Amino acid sequence: MPRRRPPNKPPRKSVPEKLAKDAIAHEEAIAGDKVRMTFRVVLPRPVAEALAARAIREEKNIATLVTEILEAADYSKRT
């Protein structure tokens, strides 16, 4: 007797917010509901130099400046 094929199931739709939450759950937790993320970014030299110059002018390190830029970009998308 031949085996019956299982009925085709529709593909599961993944919700980007749930996937993002699961991905970030593995990052190092920091006080204040923050996480530490380490990654590299590849920028054109003039962009990297402009970013470094801005950080120097504002007396900040590049990591702090980039964090502020990313946070500001996120908040501007919500409004």
C-alpha beads as a LAMMPS data file, in Angstrom:
LAMMPS data file: protein, C-alpha beads

79 atoms
78 bonds

1 atom types
1 bond types

-500.0 500.0 xlo xhi
-500.0 500.0 ylo yhi
-500.0 500.0 zlo zhi

Masses

1 110.0

Atoms # bond

1 1 1 0.000 0.000 0.000
2 1 1 1.566 3.378 -0.986
3 1 1 2.226 5.948 1.728
4 1 1 0.147 9.052 1.711
5 1 1 1.878 12.381 1.482
6 1 1 1.284 14.760 4.353
7 1 1 -0.908 17.724 3.429
8 1 1 0.986 20.788 2.279
9 1 1 1.227 23.250 5.102
10 1 1 1.430 26.937 4.313
11 1 1 4.846 28.392 5.155
12 1 1 5.047 29.950 8.595
13 1 1 5.131 33.690 8.506
14 1 1 7.872 35.045 10.693
15 1 1 7.391 38.332 12.446
16 1 1 10.527 40.503 12.192
17 1 1 10.035 41.921 15.692
18 1 1 9.899 38.435 17.233
19 1 1 12.966 37.312 15.298
20 1 1 14.832 40.455 16.371
21 1 1 13.866 39.926 20.018
22 1 1 15.112 36.332 19.870
23 1 1 18.385 37.408 18.250
24 1 1 19.045 40.156 20.791
25 1 1 18.221 37.822 23.692
26 1 1 21.630 36.227 23.132
27 1 1 23.547 39.512 23.475
28 1 1 25.264 40.557 26.703
29 1 1 22.848 42.365 29.018
30 1 1 23.922 45.718 30.436
31 1 1 22.239 47.755 33.183
32 1 1 19.316 49.925 32.150
33 1 1 17.686 47.490 29.713
34 1 1 20.583 47.762 27.274
35 1 1 22.667 45.144 25.481
36 1 1 26.268 45.179 24.323
37 1 1 26.622 44.501 20.607
38 1 1 29.964 44.171 18.914
39 1 1 30.224 44.450 15.165
40 1 1 32.398 45.924 12.452
41 1 1 31.292 48.408 9.878
42 1 1 32.949 49.086 6.539
43 1 1 32.861 52.746 5.551
44 1 1 34.444 54.743 2.769
45 1 1 37.551 56.482 4.080
46 1 1 36.076 60.008 3.773
47 1 1 33.028 58.944 5.806
48 1 1 35.205 57.338 8.497
49 1 1 37.381 60.467 8.662
50 1 1 34.326 62.721 8.935
51 1 1 32.942 60.526 11.712
52 1 1 36.267 60.634 13.573
53 1 1 36.493 64.425 13.144
54 1 1 32.981 64.861 14.511
55 1 1 33.794 62.659 17.505
56 1 1 36.932 64.719 18.190
57 1 1 35.021 68.010 17.897
58 1 1 32.344 66.745 20.283
59 1 1 34.995 65.255 22.590
60 1 1 33.461 61.772 22.397
61 1 1 34.799 58.427 21.335
62 1 1 33.505 57.041 18.054
63 1 1 31.500 54.269 19.742
64 1 1 29.555 56.802 21.818
65 1 1 28.938 58.995 18.798
66 1 1 27.716 56.089 16.665
67 1 1 25.432 54.944 19.499
68 1 1 23.901 58.421 19.687
69 1 1 23.432 58.552 15.903
70 1 1 21.760 55.131 15.826
71 1 1 19.490 55.939 18.760
72 1 1 18.444 59.244 17.163
73 1 1 17.714 57.489 13.862
74 1 1 15.539 54.905 15.641
75 1 1 13.516 57.516 17.496
76 1 1 12.963 59.578 14.362
77 1 1 11.421 56.523 12.654
78 1 1 8.871 56.077 15.462
79 1 1 7.345 59.540 15.108

Bonds

1 1 1 2
2 1 2 3
3 1 3 4
4 1 4 5
5 1 5 6
6 1 6 7
7 1 7 8
8 1 8 9
9 1 9 10
10 1 10 11
11 1 11 12
12 1 12 13
13 1 13 14
14 1 14 15
15 1 15 16
16 1 16 17
17 1 17 18
18 1 18 19
19 1 19 20
20 1 20 21
21 1 21 22
22 1 22 23
23 1 23 24
24 1 24 25
25 1 25 26
26 1 26 27
27 1 27 28
28 1 28 29
29 1 29 30
30 1 30 31
31 1 31 32
32 1 32 33
33 1 33 34
34 1 34 35
35 1 35 36
36 1 36 37
37 1 37 38
38 1 38 39
39 1 39 40
40 1 40 41
41 1 41 42
42 1 42 43
43 1 43 44
44 1 44 45
45 1 45 46
46 1 46 47
47 1 47 48
48 1 48 49
49 1 49 50
50 1 50 51
51 1 51 52
52 1 52 53
53 1 53 54
54 1 54 55
55 1 55 56
56 1 56 57
57 1 57 58
58 1 58 59
59 1 59 60
60 1 60 61
61 1 61 62
62 1 62 63
63 1 63 64
64 1 64 65
65 1 65 66
66 1 66 67
67 1 67 68
68 1 68 69
69 1 69 70
70 1 70 71
71 1 71 72
72 1 72 73
73 1 73 74
74 1 74 75
75 1 75 76
76 1 76 77
77 1 77 78
78 1 78 79
